[in-house]
């Protein structure tokens, strides 16, 4: 699909204007992906903030009104809420509407959506823009957070090449690098690259506090950098971890094995083994691209 087709969206609706939702709205306005941008928010204060912003044309408390007639609907609510909203949204969106989400878990969302949208004249393709933060709320929204970040699409077998290309172009337009994979594989992968790090950061800070929380006042950047993501919303992360528990449990077992390897190398004075563990970690970490 040519870039011009992206601009042909008459109206996009953001369902849930939090950090990601508001940031997407800013990008859609900046890149002229849609002529009109509506949003749905239950909270009256959030609606007032949205309507005063440059990116939002209309903020509504009625989900049906918000999504009806839109060409693009992006679900930016928590995973459990997305699952509950999909059956209603499927009934309300117009013919040809593209529906996607930003949920960090994909298998259950995509299974529900596939059953709902199968043979419908609108369509759903799952998305996971890997652009989250330990901070939350519209006050931290920015059109810059998507630049050069990864976005994973999880299309069903019924998605057409044109539909996938349409969504790919949309995410690329806001600056993301797009890849595709099965929803099951997505959930397995993010358990290791996103969810396990959060567990590890939380466990580390809890371990320190159980020893002496006063010591944190004397820490340097190492502790802050390593545990930054532990500041994420506990309610949101409880939902994410519980929803991907089998995959995460495997990651925790592997992490425990690695920690035991370090422990044994230390208590048995195997300095060569300790060096090898540290050296391997450095080589792997150096392959990551920093912001």
Secondary structure as GFF3:
##gff-version 3
##sequence-region A 1 291
A	DSSP	alpha_helix	3	7	.	.	.	ID=ss1
A	DSSP	beta_strand	9	15	.	.	.	ID=ss2
A	DSSP	alpha_helix	19	30	.	.	.	ID=ss3
A	DSSP	beta_strand	34	40	.	.	.	ID=ss4
A	DSSP	alpha_helix	44	52	.	.	.	ID=ss5
A	DSSP	beta_strand	58	60	.	.	.	ID=ss6
A	DSSP	alpha_helix	63	67	.	.	.	ID=ss7
A	DSSP	beta_strand	72	75	.	.	.	ID=ss8
A	DSSP	alpha_helix	79	92	.	.	.	ID=ss9
A	DSSP	beta_strand	98	101	.	.	.	ID=ss10
A	DSSP	alpha_helix	107	117	.	.	.	ID=ss11
A	DSSP	beta_strand	123	124	.	.	.	ID=ss12
A	DSSP	beta_strand	126	129	.	.	.	ID=ss13
A	DSSP	three_ten_helix	138	140	.	.	.	ID=ss14
A	DSSP	beta_strand	150	154	.	.	.	ID=ss15
A	DSSP	alpha_helix	161	173	.	.	.	ID=ss16
A	DSSP	beta_strand	177	180	.	.	.	ID=ss17
A	DSSP	alpha_helix	183	190	.	.	.	ID=ss18
A	DSSP	pi_helix	191	195	.	.	.	ID=ss19
A	DSSP	alpha_helix	196	212	.	.	.	ID=ss20
A	DSSP	three_ten_helix	213	218	.	.	.	ID=ss21
A	DSSP	alpha_helix	221	227	.	.	.	ID=ss22
A	DSSP	three_ten_helix	228	231	.	.	.	ID=ss23
A	DSSP	alpha_helix	234	243	.	.	.	ID=ss24
A	DSSP	alpha_helix	245	267	.	.	.	ID=ss25
A	DSSP	alpha_helix	271	285	.	.	.	ID=ss26
###
